[in-house]
Every structure is written in structure tokens, then in C-alpha cells.
Amino acid sequence: MDQPRSNRSANPPGLFASIRSTREAGMRLAMAHIDLARAEAAAIGGEIARVAALAGIAVAVVGAGLAALWGVLLWSRRAVTTWDDGRDLRRESDSCGGSAPYP
């Protein structure tokens, strides 16, 4: 029971040893926070890259869909307004002598 409860020496550290110890602990704490911030920044950067890639894919899909829709609309109008021999129905008058069916 006469033994000390901790492994510290019986004499307390001096002022300079205490300051050095506190400074080292503060530096370790600061370095731990810097390492954590770097890890978080890397994770955030990965998420930003993922979002950018998904946004690029979404823009490409929407663009392709709009291009396909535009092509279908143009093709269907051409298919409706021309005969198989290439004559343009819009340029021909109807049988009553009126104007062309399309403006």
C-alpha cells in the first residue's frame, strides 16, 4: 500500500518540462486535426467527382434523347410531306386549286 498509484515519479515535473509536454500534446492534437481535415477533403473530392460524372452522364442521356426526338420529328414531317418519288406535297396544290396543305 505504500507504493504510488501511478507510474509517475514522486517529484512533479519542472516548469519547462510541463511547458514542453503541453506544447507536444498541442502539436499532436493539431496534426491529428490536420490529418482528419485532409481525409475529409479527399472524401469530399471523391463525392464531387462522382456527382460530376453522374451529371455528365445525365446531360449526355438527355441530349441524346432530345437529338433522337428532334430527328424523329424531322423525319416524320419529311415522310408525311413527300411521296416516294421525291415530290414535295407542300409545293403541289390540291385538286380544287387551293393552296398547299402546309404553310
ROBAMI-157984 format. One record per residue: residue number from 1; x, y, z of N, C-alpha, C in turn. Coordinates in Angstrom, 2 decimals, m for minus. Each point is the difference from the previous one (the first is absolute). Layout:
! ROBAMI-157984
[NUM; [X; Y; Z]; [X; Y; Z]; [X; Y; Z]] ...
END
This chain:
! ROBAMI-157984
[1; [0.79; m1.19; 0.00]; [m0.79; 1.19; 0.00]; [0.84; 1.26; 0.00]] [2; [1.23; m0.13; 0.30]; [0.87; 1.17; m0.01]; [0.49; 0.33; m1.40]] [3; [m0.36; m0.80; m0.98]; [0.45; 0.25; m1.37]; [m0.88; 1.10; m0.62]] [4; [0.62; 0.82; m0.88]; [m0.80; 1.05; m0.66]; [m1.05; m0.63; m0.93]] [5; [m1.10; 0.70; m0.20]; [m1.11; m0.51; m0.79]; [0.25; 0.13; m1.51]] [6; [0.92; 0.82; m0.39]; [0.29; 0.15; m1.42]; [1.47; m0.25; m0.23]] [7; [0.38; m0.01; m1.26]; [1.39; m0.25; m0.33]; [0.80; 1.29; m0.07]] [8; [m0.56; 1.11; 0.42]; [0.71; 1.27; 0.02]; [1.01; 0.00; 1.14]] [9; [1.00; 0.81; m0.19]; [0.99; 0.12; 1.08]; [m0.59; 0.82; 1.13]] [10; [0.58; m0.11; 1.12]; [m0.50; 0.72; 1.17]; [0.17; 1.49; m0.14]] [11; [1.05; 0.41; m0.73]; [0.22; 1.43; m0.19]; [m0.80; 0.50; m1.20]] [12; [m0.76; 1.05; 0.12]; [m0.74; 0.55; m1.15]; [0.99; 0.59; m1.01]] [13; [m0.43; 0.06; m1.29]; [0.90; 0.55; m1.01]; [0.20; 1.50; 0.22]] [14; [1.08; 0.48; m0.54]; [0.29; 1.42; 0.12]; [m0.84; 0.81; m0.96]] [15; [0.16; 1.30; 0.07]; [m0.78; 0.91; m0.83]; [0.29; m0.21; m1.48]] [16; [1.27; m0.10; m0.36]; [0.35; m0.16; m1.41]; [m0.44; m1.37; m0.53]] [17; [0.09; m1.03; 0.83]; [m0.46; m1.32; m0.42]; [m1.51; 0.00; m0.21]] [18; [m0.71; 0.69; 0.87]; [m1.45; 0.09; m0.13]; [m0.39; 0.78; m1.26]] [19; [0.71; 1.08; m0.28]; [m0.27; 0.79; m1.22]; [0.30; m0.83; m1.23]] [20; [1.12; m0.71; 0.01]; [0.39; m0.86; m1.13]; [m1.06; m1.08; m0.22]] [21; [m0.46; m0.61; 1.06]; [m1.01; m1.05; m0.10]; [m1.31; 0.54; m0.56]] [22; [m0.40; 1.16; 0.47]; [m1.24; 0.63; m0.47]; [0.13; 0.38; m1.47]] [23; [1.16; 0.54; m0.39]; [0.24; 0.39; m1.39]; [m0.04; m1.23; m0.91]] [24; [0.62; m1.09; 0.41]; [m0.01; m1.23; m0.80]; [m1.42; m0.56; m0.13]] [25; [m0.75; 0.03; 1.08]; [m1.39; m0.47; m0.06]; [m0.82; 0.88; m0.94]] [26; [0.20; 1.30; 0.04]; [m0.69; 0.92; m0.91]; [0.38; m0.24; m1.45]] [27; [1.27; m0.28; m0.26]; [0.44; m0.28; m1.37]; [m0.61; m1.31; m0.50]] [28; [m0.04; m1.02; 0.87]; [m0.64; m1.26; m0.40]; [m1.48; 0.21; m0.30]] [29; [m0.67; 0.80; 0.82]; [m1.41; 0.29; m0.21]; [m0.21; 0.74; m1.33]] [30; [0.85; 0.99; m0.26]; [m0.11; 0.77; m1.24]; [0.26; m0.90; m1.21]] [31; [1.00; m0.86; 0.07]; [0.31; m0.89; m1.11]; [m1.13; m1.01; m0.23]] [32; [m0.61; m0.45; 1.09]; [m1.13; m0.92; m0.15]; [m1.17; 0.70; m0.71]] [33; [m0.24; 1.26; 0.34]; [m1.08; 0.74; m0.66]; [0.33; 0.26; m1.47]] [34; [1.26; 0.29; m0.29]; [0.40; 0.23; m1.40]; [m0.15; m1.29; m0.80]] [35; [0.41; m1.13; 0.56]; [m0.16; m1.28; m0.69]; [m1.47; m0.32; m0.23]] [36; [m0.83; 0.29; 0.99]; [m1.44; m0.22; m0.15]; [m0.58; 0.89; m1.09]] [37; [0.42; 1.26; m0.04]; [m0.49; 0.92; m1.03]; [0.43; m0.47; m1.39]] [38; [1.22; m0.50; m0.13]; [0.45; m0.52; m1.30]; [m0.83; m1.20; m0.43]] [39; [m0.27; m0.89; 0.94]; [m0.82; m1.18; m0.32]; [m1.41; 0.41; m0.41]] [40; [m0.57; 0.95; 0.72]; [m1.34; 0.48; m0.34]; [0.00; 0.68; m1.37]] [41; [1.03; 0.80; m0.29]; [0.09; 0.67; m1.30]; [0.11; m1.02; m1.13]] [42; [0.75; m1.06; 0.23]; [0.12; m1.04; m1.02]; [m1.34; m0.69; m0.23]] [43; [m0.72; m0.26; 1.08]; [m1.32; m0.63; m0.14]; [m0.97; 0.92; m0.72]] [44; [0.03; 1.27; 0.35]; [m0.89; 0.97; m0.66]; [0.37; 0.12; m1.47]] [45; [1.30; 0.01; m0.31]; [0.43; 0.07; m1.40]; [m0.48; m1.21; m0.79]] [46; [0.03; m1.17; 0.62]; [m0.51; m1.19; m0.67]; [m1.49; 0.09; m0.28]] [47; [m0.74; 0.53; 0.95]; [m1.45; 0.16; m0.19]; [m0.28; 1.03; m1.10]] [48; [0.78; 1.08; m0.03]; [m0.20; 1.01; m1.05]; [0.27; m0.60; m1.37]] [49; [1.06; m0.80; m0.11]; [0.30; m0.65; m1.28]; [m1.13; m0.95; m0.40]] [50; [m0.56; m0.71; 0.96]; [m1.11; m0.92; m0.29]; [m1.23; 0.76; m0.48]] [51; [m0.32; 1.10; 0.67]; [m1.15; 0.80; m0.40]; [0.22; 0.60; m1.39]] [52; [1.22; 0.47; m0.26]; [0.29; 0.57; m1.32]; [m0.13; m1.05; m1.10]] [53; [0.47; m1.21; 0.27]; [m0.11; m1.07; m0.99]; [m1.46; m0.36; m0.25]] [54; [m0.79; m0.11; 1.06]; [m1.42; m0.32; m0.17]; [m0.74; 1.13; m0.71]] [55; [0.36; 1.25; 0.29]; [m0.63; 1.12; m0.69]; [0.37; m0.01; m1.48]] [56; [1.24; m0.33; m0.31]; [0.41; m0.10; m1.41]; [m0.76; m1.09; m0.73]] [57; [m0.17; m1.13; 0.66]; [m0.77; m1.09; m0.61]; [m1.45; 0.43; m0.22]] [58; [m0.57; 0.69; 0.98]; [m1.39; 0.45; m0.12]; [m0.15; 0.99; m1.15]] [59; [0.94; 0.92; m0.13]; [m0.06; 0.98; m1.09]; [0.14; m0.71; m1.34]] [60; [0.90; m0.98; m0.07]; [0.17; m0.74; m1.25]; [m1.26; m0.78; m0.38]] [61; [m0.63; m0.62; 0.98]; [m1.22; m0.77; m0.27]; [m1.13; 0.93; m0.44]] [62; [m0.16; 1.11; 0.70]; [m1.06; 0.95; m0.39]; [0.29; 0.58; m1.38]] [63; [1.26; 0.33; m0.27]; [0.36; 0.52; m1.31]; [m0.26; m1.00; m1.11]] [64; [0.35; m1.25; 0.25]; [m0.26; m1.04; m1.00]; [m1.50; m0.20; m0.21]] [65; [m0.75; 0.06; 1.07]; [m1.45; m0.14; m0.12]; [m0.62; 1.15; m0.79]] [66; [0.47; 1.21; 0.28]; [m0.52; 1.15; m0.75]; [0.40; m0.07; m1.47]] [67; [1.24; m0.43; m0.26]; [0.44; m0.13; m1.39]; [m0.82; m1.07; m0.72]] [68; [m0.27; m1.10; 0.67]; [m0.82; m1.05; m0.62]; [m1.42; 0.50; m0.24]] [69; [m0.56; 0.70; 0.96]; [m1.34; 0.54; m0.17]; [m0.05; 0.99; m1.16]] [70; [0.98; 0.87; m0.05]; [0.07; 0.99; m1.09]; [0.12; m0.72; m1.35]] [71; [0.84; m1.03; m0.06]; [0.15; m0.74; m1.25]; [m1.28; m0.71; m0.41]] [72; [m0.69; m0.58; 0.96]; [m1.26; m0.68; m0.31]; [m1.03; 1.01; m0.49]] [73; [m0.06; 1.14; 0.66]; [m0.97; 1.01; m0.43]; [0.31; 0.51; m1.40]] [74; [1.27; 0.25; m0.29]; [0.35; 0.46; m1.35]; [m0.24; m1.11; m1.03]] [75; [0.34; m1.23; 0.32]; [m0.20; m1.10; m0.94]; [m1.48; m0.23; m0.25]] [76; [m0.81; 0.06; 1.05]; [m1.42; m0.26; m0.18]; [m0.65; 1.11; m0.82]] [77; [0.43; 1.23; 0.18]; [m0.56; 1.09; m0.82]; [0.42; m0.18; m1.45]] [78; [1.23; m0.38; m0.25]; [0.45; m0.24; m1.37]; [m0.74; m1.19; m0.59]] [79; [m0.21; m1.04; 0.81]; [m0.70; m1.19; m0.50]; [m1.45; 0.33; m0.35]] [80; [m0.63; 0.90; 0.73]; [m1.39; 0.35; m0.24]; [m0.13; 0.95; m1.18]] [81; [1.00; 0.85; m0.23]; [m0.15; 1.05; m1.01]; [0.62; m0.34; m1.34]] [82; [0.54; m1.21; m0.19]; [0.56; m0.36; m1.31]; [m0.54; m1.35; m0.42]] [83; [m0.13; m0.17; m1.31]; [m0.35; m1.29; m0.56]; [1.26; m0.83; m0.12]] [84; [m0.17; m1.27; m0.35]; [1.16; m0.87; m0.17]; [0.88; 0.43; m1.17]] [85; [m0.60; 0.69; m0.99]; [0.81; 0.43; m1.14]; [0.70; 1.33; 0.26]] [86; [m0.12; 0.55; 1.20]; [0.74; 1.20; 0.36]; [m0.76; 1.29; m0.20]] [87; [m1.21; m0.06; m0.55]; [m0.76; 1.23; m0.20]; [m0.41; 0.55; 1.37]] [88; [0.07; 1.30; 0.14]; [m0.34; 0.65; 1.26]; [m1.48; 0.35; m0.01]] [89; [m0.78; m0.56; 0.91]; [m1.43; 0.26; 0.06]; [m0.30; 1.45; 0.35]] [90; [0.90; 0.65; 0.68]; [m0.25; 1.38; 0.40]; [0.01; 0.94; m1.20]] [91; [0.65; m0.39; m1.08]; [0.10; 0.85; m1.18]; [m1.14; m0.23; m0.99]] [92; [m0.69; m1.09; 0.15]; [m1.08; m0.33; m0.93]; [m1.33; 0.51; 0.54]] [93; [m0.84; 0.46; m0.85]; [m1.33; 0.46; 0.40]; [m0.93; m1.20; 0.11]] [94; [m1.05; 0.18; 0.79]; [m0.98; m1.09; 0.05]; [m0.86; 0.06; m1.26]] [95; [m0.92; m0.96; m0.19]; [m0.77; m0.13; m1.25]; [m0.97; 1.16; m0.22]] [96; [m0.32; 0.76; 1.05]; [m0.93; 1.11; m0.15]; [0.71; 1.28; m0.39]] [97; [1.29; m0.03; m0.19]; [0.72; 1.21; m0.37]; [0.35; 0.87; 1.18]] [98; [m0.13; m0.50; 1.22]; [0.30; 0.79; 1.20]; [1.50; 0.04; 0.28]] [99; [0.30; 0.46; 1.16]; [1.42; 0.11; 0.38]; [0.52; m1.36; 0.49]] [100; [1.29; m0.05; 0.24]; [0.64; m1.23; 0.46]; [m0.51; m0.34; 1.40]] [101; [m0.01; m1.29; 0.36]; [m0.54; m0.39; 1.30]; [0.81; 0.49; 1.20]] [102; [1.27; 0.33; m0.23]; [0.86; 0.49; 1.08]; [0.51; 1.39; m0.32]] [103; [0.24; 0.81; 0.94]; [0.48; 1.37; m0.28]; [1.40; 0.00; m0.56]] 
END
